Amino acid sequence: MSLFTRDRTFTQPVNPVIFFFLAILHVGAVAALFFFSWKALALSVFLWWVVGSLGIGMGYHRLLTHRGYKTSKWVEYFLTICASLALQGGPIGWVATHRIHHQRSDKPGDPHSPDDGGFWAHVGWIITGEANHNRSVELLPYVPELRKDRFHKWISEWHWVPLTVLAVVMFVLGGWPYVLWCICFRTVFGLHATYLVNSGTHMWGSRRFVTSDHSTNNFWIAMLTFGEGWHNNHHAHPVAARHGLAWYEIDMNWYGIRALQALGLARDVKLACFSPEAPAPAIAVPEPAVVDEALLQVAAPASH
């Protein structure tokens, strides 16, 4: 697939509000290179993990979207706050959009399929979309449980507040270097890492399972997203909390979920039970978690 050929992005108007804020963040990310500080870099890497792994991977994606495991409300809300720091919108908009993606993956109606162009799948659908996806009537039927939750409704409307507070804290602690590295650079890096899951893992990589879409497993994208790049595994078993099915498929988000389980903070963790020829729905791991090795046997990835 080509990154720009017949790309849908260039047939639609750009949303000026979204484009403006993304442009400011990218300028700040470049400026960070001229305000280098080892402390700022270290803190930005830590926040990258907090936001990208605890927030987006373990929170928005594997918990709220797919309910691959259960946890107490305070843990769920903490992970949601971490995710809001990614500047990817509130939980209602994020979860609903992702559920639509799974329902219509690489078919008409998929919000970000490379079939509409690689650039569209990466960022075009963002810069041409609505400024507040949480108010879209189309999205609301996909998140009935989140719409009933007062906290999720509130943070979906005010998802920018935690990041704003963090920016103020960073400025107080370390001035502009902390703001540029921990807010601008870290956010831009995290955004493009997530965007690569939408675009790259439907364009480049290997396929273990025959699915009805173009999903692939991509090592480099998995490393940038703490395990979200094992996308073909995920599309074959959407509810499974573990995406890296082989020993060499590093999945930091899965390790985080296992850590929560070991601490008694996660339960009903679901794993894929399958043969390579016949994927089956994920099942819950008994408490305490005892994983049958037969459930984790996988075939060698096929070229694609």
GIBEL-V853989 format. One record per residue. N is the residue number from 1. RES is the residue in three letters. OMEGA is omega in degrees with one decimal (NA if undefined). Layout:
<<N	RES	OMEGA> <N	RES	OMEGA>>
This chain:
<<1	MET	180.0> <2	SER	-177.7> <3	LEU	-173.9> <4	PHE	-175.2> <5	THR	178.3> <6	ARG	-175.4> <7	ASP	-177.1> <8	ARG	-177.9> <9	THR	-171.8> <10	PHE	175.7> <11	THR	-176.2> <12	GLN	178.2> <13	PRO	178.6> <14	VAL	174.5> <15	ASN	-172.7> <16	PRO	-178.7> <17	VAL	-180.0> <18	ILE	-178.7> <19	PHE	-178.8> <20	PHE	-177.0> <21	PHE	176.4> <22	LEU	179.0> <23	ALA	178.8> <24	ILE	179.3> <25	LEU	180.0> <26	HIS	175.5> <27	VAL	177.7> <28	GLY	178.9> <29	ALA	176.5> <30	VAL	-179.8> <31	ALA	-179.6> <32	ALA	-179.7> <33	LEU	179.9> <34	PHE	177.8> <35	PHE	-172.9> <36	PHE	176.0> <37	SER	179.5> <38	TRP	178.7> <39	LYS	179.0> <40	ALA	178.6> <41	LEU	-179.5> <42	ALA	-179.8> <43	LEU	178.9> <44	SER	176.6> <45	VAL	176.9> <46	PHE	179.9> <47	LEU	175.5> <48	TRP	177.6> <49	TRP	-179.5> <50	VAL	-175.6> <51	VAL	-174.3> <52	GLY	-178.1> <53	SER	-180.0> <54	LEU	-174.1> <55	GLY	-173.8> <56	ILE	-174.7> <57	GLY	-177.5> <58	MET	-175.1> <59	GLY	-177.3> <60	TYR	-169.7> <61	HIS	-170.1> <62	ARG	178.0> <63	LEU	-172.7> <64	LEU	-176.0> <65	THR	-171.0> <66	HIS	-179.3> <67	ARG	178.9> <68	GLY	174.6> <69	TYR	178.7> <70	LYS	177.5> <71	THR	178.8> <72	SER	-176.2> <73	LYS	-177.0> <74	TRP	175.5> <75	VAL	178.3> <76	GLU	-179.4> <77	TYR	177.8> <78	PHE	178.9> <79	LEU	178.7> <80	THR	177.0> <81	ILE	176.9> <82	CYS	-179.1> <83	ALA	-179.2> <84	SER	178.9> <85	LEU	180.0> <86	ALA	-175.6> <87	LEU	176.7> <88	GLN	178.5> <89	GLY	-179.4> <90	GLY	-175.9> <91	PRO	-178.3> <92	ILE	179.5> <93	GLY	-177.2> <94	TRP	-176.2> <95	VAL	-179.2> <96	ALA	179.3> <97	THR	-178.2> <98	HIS	177.5> <99	ARG	174.8> <100	ILE	178.8> <101	HIS	-179.7> <102	HIS	-179.6> <103	GLN	-173.5> <104	ARG	-170.7> <105	SER	179.7> <106	ASP	174.3> <107	LYS	177.2> <108	PRO	-178.3> <109	GLY	174.7> <110	ASP	-176.8> <111	PRO	-174.0> <112	HIS	177.7> <113	SER	174.4> <114	PRO	174.2> <115	ASP	175.7> <116	ASP	-179.5> <117	GLY	-179.1> <118	GLY	179.4> <119	PHE	175.5> <120	TRP	-178.7> <121	ALA	-177.3> <122	HIS	-175.9> <123	VAL	-177.4> <124	GLY	-179.1> <125	TRP	177.1> <126	ILE	-172.7> <127	ILE	176.3> <128	THR	-175.5> <129	GLY	178.1> <130	GLU	-177.9> <131	ALA	-179.9> <132	ASN	-177.9> <133	HIS	-175.0> <134	ASN	-178.0> <135	ARG	-178.3> <136	SER	-179.4> <137	VAL	-179.0> <138	GLU	-174.6> <139	LEU	-169.7> <140	LEU	179.6> <141	PRO	-177.6> <142	TYR	-177.1> <143	VAL	-175.8> <144	PRO	-177.8> <145	GLU	179.3> <146	LEU	179.3> <147	ARG	179.9> <148	LYS	-175.7> <149	ASP	-174.9> <150	ARG	179.7> <151	PHE	-178.9> <152	HIS	175.9> <153	LYS	-178.7> <154	TRP	-175.5> <155	ILE	174.0> <156	SER	178.2> <157	GLU	-174.2> <158	TRP	-174.9> <159	HIS	-178.8> <160	TRP	-176.6> <161	VAL	-179.5> <162	PRO	179.5> <163	LEU	177.8> <164	THR	177.8> <165	VAL	179.3> <166	LEU	179.4> <167	ALA	178.0> <168	VAL	179.2> <169	VAL	179.9> <170	MET	179.5> <171	PHE	179.2> <172	VAL	-176.3> <173	LEU	-172.9> <174	GLY	177.7> <175	GLY	-174.8> <176	TRP	177.1> <177	PRO	178.4> <178	TYR	179.1> <179	VAL	-177.0> <180	LEU	-178.6> <181	TRP	-172.9> <182	CYS	177.8> <183	ILE	-173.4> <184	CYS	-175.9> <185	PHE	-179.1> <186	ARG	-179.9> <187	THR	179.9> <188	VAL	178.4> <189	PHE	-179.4> <190	GLY	178.3> <191	LEU	-177.5> <192	HIS	174.9> <193	ALA	177.5> <194	THR	178.7> <195	TYR	179.7> <196	LEU	174.7> <197	VAL	-179.7> <198	ASN	-175.8> <199	SER	-171.5> <200	GLY	-177.6> <201	THR	169.0> <202	HIS	-178.8> <203	MET	-173.0> <204	TRP	175.6> <205	GLY	-178.9> <206	SER	-178.7> <207	ARG	175.2> <208	ARG	-175.5> <209	PHE	173.3> <210	VAL	179.0> <211	THR	-176.0> <212	SER	179.7> <213	ASP	-177.8> <214	HIS	-173.4> <215	SER	-179.8> <216	THR	169.8> <217	ASN	-176.6> <218	ASN	-175.5> <219	PHE	-173.8> <220	TRP	177.6> <221	ILE	175.8> <222	ALA	179.4> <223	MET	-179.0> <224	LEU	-173.4> <225	THR	176.4> <226	PHE	174.6> <227	GLY	-178.0> <228	GLU	-177.9> <229	GLY	174.5> <230	TRP	-163.5> <231	HIS	177.1> <232	ASN	174.0> <233	ASN	-176.9> <234	HIS	-179.1> <235	HIS	175.1> <236	ALA	-178.3> <237	HIS	-172.0> <238	PRO	-174.5> <239	VAL	-176.2> <240	ALA	179.6> <241	ALA	179.1> <242	ARG	179.3> <243	HIS	177.5> <244	GLY	-171.0> <245	LEU	178.5> <246	ALA	-176.0> <247	TRP	-177.4> <248	TYR	178.9> <249	GLU	-175.6> <250	ILE	-175.1> <251	ASP	-176.5> <252	MET	178.9> <253	ASN	176.4> <254	TRP	178.5> <255	TYR	177.6> <256	GLY	178.0> <257	ILE	177.4> <258	ARG	177.7> <259	ALA	176.4> <260	LEU	-179.8> <261	GLN	179.3> <262	ALA	179.3> <263	LEU	-178.7> <264	GLY	-177.1> <265	LEU	177.4> <266	ALA	-178.6> <267	ARG	179.8> <268	ASP	179.5> <269	VAL	-174.4> <270	LYS	177.5> <271	LEU	178.2> <272	ALA	173.4> <273	CYS	-168.3> <274	PHE	159.4> <275	SER	-176.7> <276	PRO	-177.5> <277	GLU	-173.6> <278	ALA	177.3> <279	PRO	179.4> <280	ALA	178.7> <281	PRO	177.1> <282	ALA	177.5> <283	ILE	-179.8> <284	ALA	175.5> <285	VAL	-179.7> <286	PRO	176.0> <287	GLU	-7.8> <288	PRO	-172.5> <289	ALA	173.8> <290	VAL	-173.7> <291	VAL	175.3> <292	ASP	-178.0> <293	GLU	-179.8> <294	ALA	-179.5> <295	LEU	-172.3> <296	LEU	179.0> <297	GLN	-177.4> <298	VAL	175.6> <299	ALA	176.7> <300	ALA	179.8> <301	PRO	176.3> <302	ALA	179.6> <303	SER	-178.6> <304	HIS	NA>>
